[in-house]
Amino acid sequence: MAPKSLVLPLVVIVGPTASGKTALAIELAEQHNGEIICADSRTVYKYMDVGTAKPNQVEQARVPHWGIDLIEPGDYFSAADFKNYAVQKIEEIRGRGHIPFLTGGTGLYIDAVLFDYQFGEKVDNEQRQKLQQMTLEQLYDYCKKNNVVLPKNFKNKRYVIRTIESKGVSQQKRLKPLERSMVVGIATDKSILRTRIERRAEQLFEDSVVNEAKMLGKKYGWDNEAMRSNIYPLLRLYLEGSMSLDDVKNKFITLDWRLAKRQMTWLRRNTFIHWASLDGAKKYLADQLAIYE
């Protein structure tokens, strides 16, 4: 247990997909009396376990996990929603005398907490439903007519809707991370990362991702936002007979590789990240956390 005079830190572990950050967070949280908050816009959905590489039941049994299974596929969940949720959980975890670990692949979720983003006012559900029913082209037209500047990620419908809801005003944020935060990034050689991505693709199919997609498509339909991302659109094509399983695997590996590149582009903008290899990050954080034991 940490000395009462010390305020427990917020440990933030970032890195591209398949870099090993989740396993590292679990190991360190288990050793240092911690609890994990998953910052991932895909694992917030219930029942989407295999396709999103959600921490499995064994991993969740080792360390308390938060930020997963929060909503039904198709429900709306914004970065502002995550920030409010995570801030509350950080307070609760510290209140139990434990160390909060924040880790995941959604950079906006991480930064919203770390830099205390102040989002625009929350809009009413009626307006949100109207916006969700519009196509991307209709949303672009709406922005043009109402002088709303499109976000950088204008191809993502969720971000466009959130920009409209906030009336195009960029969120305010801190210039430096929250006090008492440790931010570590996992630096991984490209060839090693590519190999890990390929292995994870194989693991998804060994863990019956096809059956999961079939169940989700039948229960929730294929056209909601949750089912239009990640591996699920590819599996829809396979189940409809227009794509082979090998083609699905190869295409998913390509998409995951592109995701890793986008994540690194986002992360490189944060000059406060301490970059290290997986082993180096483990040693660095273990040394930093030793004073709280």
DALIN-V954255 format. One record per residue. PHI is phi in degrees with one decimal (none if undefined). PSI is psi in whole degrees, 0 to 359 (none if undefined). Layout:
{{PHI & PSI} {PHI & PSI}}
This chain:
{{none & 136} {-70.2 & 149} {-57.4 & 143} {-62.8 & 335} {-74.8 & 345} {-94.6 & 132} {-85.1 & 126} {-64.4 & 139} {-79.5 & 169} {-105.8 & 118} {-96.8 & 123} {-117.1 & 121} {-118.1 & 118} {-123.2 & 171} {156.7 & 166} {-69.6 & 167} {-56.8 & 140} {70.3 & 17} {-82.8 & 348} {98.9 & 10} {-66.8 & 325} {-65.8 & 313} {-62.5 & 321} {-65.4 & 317} {-61.7 & 318} {-63.9 & 314} {-61.5 & 312} {-70.3 & 321} {-64.5 & 323} {-66.0 & 323} {-80.3 & 332} {-119.7 & 29} {57.4 & 53} {-115.5 & 169} {-133.4 & 146} {-106.2 & 134} {-110.3 & 117} {-81.9 & 123} {-104.3 & 79} {-143.1 & 123} {-71.4 & 353} {-102.2 & 324} {-78.1 & 357} {-69.8 & 342} {-85.3 & 134} {-67.8 & 150} {71.6 & 348} {-93.0 & 73} {-92.8 & 306} {-73.3 & 311} {-64.0 & 337} {-100.7 & 4} {53.6 & 43} {-65.9 & 144} {-52.1 & 131} {-78.3 & 179} {-64.5 & 325} {-65.9 & 316} {-65.6 & 319} {-67.5 & 334} {-74.7 & 335} {-73.1 & 321} {-142.0 & 139} {-59.5 & 133} {-117.3 & 141} {-129.1 & 160} {88.3 & 10} {-120.8 & 152} {57.5 & 45} {-89.9 & 328} {-139.5 & 164} {-80.2 & 148} {-55.1 & 132} {101.9 & 338} {-74.3 & 156} {-91.6 & 136} {-149.1 & 115} {-99.3 & 172} {-62.2 & 325} {-65.4 & 320} {-61.3 & 316} {-65.4 & 317} {-59.1 & 314} {-61.7 & 318} {-63.3 & 311} {-65.9 & 319} {-60.7 & 319} {-64.2 & 317} {-66.7 & 322} {-59.7 & 316} {-63.4 & 317} {-65.7 & 318} {-63.8 & 314} {-63.2 & 325} {-64.2 & 335} {-87.1 & 3} {78.6 & 19} {-108.1 & 165} {-99.7 & 125} {-79.3 & 131} {-111.9 & 124} {-110.2 & 119} {-149.3 & 148} {161.6 & 176} {-100.1 & 1} {-96.0 & 101} {-58.2 & 322} {-64.7 & 321} {-62.0 & 314} {-60.5 & 309} {-66.8 & 327} {-59.8 & 323} {-81.3 & 310} {-63.3 & 323} {-108.3 & 12} {51.4 & 57} {-58.4 & 138} {-108.9 & 101} {-82.0 & 164} {-66.1 & 171} {-62.2 & 146} {-72.4 & 132} {-87.2 & 169} {-77.6 & 156} {-63.8 & 329} {-63.7 & 315} {-65.3 & 319} {-61.6 & 318} {-62.9 & 321} {-64.0 & 318} {-66.7 & 321} {-66.9 & 334} {-79.8 & 347} {-83.7 & 151} {-78.5 & 167} {-59.7 & 320} {-63.0 & 320} {-66.9 & 324} {-67.4 & 320} {-60.4 & 317} {-63.7 & 320} {-60.9 & 315} {-62.4 & 319} {-63.8 & 316} {-70.5 & 332} {-107.8 & 15} {56.9 & 40} {-99.0 & 123} {-76.3 & 127} {-64.5 & 146} {-71.8 & 168} {-60.8 & 321} {-92.2 & 62} {-74.1 & 350} {-83.8 & 350} {-94.5 & 114} {-58.7 & 322} {-62.3 & 319} {-69.1 & 323} {-63.8 & 316} {-63.2 & 317} {-64.3 & 324} {-65.6 & 319} {-64.4 & 317} {-61.1 & 324} {-90.6 & 9} {60.1 & 33} {76.6 & 3} {-84.4 & 126} {-66.2 & 144} {-68.7 & 145} {-83.4 & 152} {-156.3 & 167} {-71.6 & 154} {-84.6 & 338} {-127.4 & 156} {-61.8 & 163} {-55.3 & 147} {-61.3 & 152} {62.2 & 34} {-112.5 & 141} {-113.9 & 120} {-117.7 & 115} {-123.6 & 135} {-111.9 & 139} {-87.9 & 111} {-89.8 & 123} {-128.3 & 134} {-57.3 & 140} {-58.5 & 318} {-67.8 & 322} {-66.8 & 317} {-63.2 & 318} {-61.0 & 318} {-63.2 & 318} {-63.9 & 321} {-63.8 & 319} {-65.3 & 319} {-64.9 & 321} {-67.4 & 325} {-61.0 & 317} {-63.3 & 320} {-63.6 & 323} {-57.6 & 318} {-76.5 & 329} {-66.2 & 332} {-93.3 & 19} {65.9 & 46} {-66.1 & 333} {-65.2 & 315} {-63.7 & 322} {-63.1 & 315} {-63.3 & 320} {-61.6 & 317} {-64.8 & 315} {-66.8 & 318} {-62.2 & 321} {-70.4 & 321} {-81.0 & 321} {-115.6 & 352} {83.2 & 165} {-98.6 & 356} {-101.9 & 359} {-80.0 & 163} {-59.8 & 323} {-61.8 & 324} {-87.8 & 355} {-97.7 & 11} {-127.9 & 170} {63.9 & 221} {-86.4 & 347} {-63.9 & 320} {-61.8 & 326} {-68.3 & 320} {-68.6 & 331} {-62.5 & 316} {-64.2 & 322} {-65.2 & 315} {-67.8 & 334} {-85.9 & 356} {86.0 & 11} {-102.6 & 5} {-151.9 & 136} {-79.1 & 163} {-66.0 & 322} {-64.6 & 321} {-66.1 & 322} {-61.8 & 314} {-60.1 & 312} {-64.4 & 320} {-67.5 & 321} {-65.3 & 320} {-59.7 & 318} {-62.9 & 316} {-66.0 & 321} {-67.9 & 324} {-64.5 & 318} {-64.8 & 322} {-60.9 & 316} {-59.5 & 320} {-65.2 & 317} {-64.2 & 319} {-62.2 & 319} {-66.9 & 323} {-60.9 & 317} {-64.3 & 312} {-67.5 & 327} {-62.9 & 341} {-73.6 & 342} {-91.3 & 103} {-77.3 & 356} {-91.7 & 358} {-77.3 & 133} {-91.3 & 108} {-87.4 & 139} {-159.7 & 162} {-66.0 & 171} {-58.2 & 313} {-67.6 & 321} {-65.8 & 321} {-65.5 & 321} {-61.2 & 313} {-66.3 & 316} {-59.2 & 311} {-70.3 & 322} {-60.0 & 319} {-66.4 & 319} {-66.8 & 324} {-84.3 & 348} {-59.2 & 328} {-72.2 & 347} {-95.7 & 2} {-82.7 & none}}
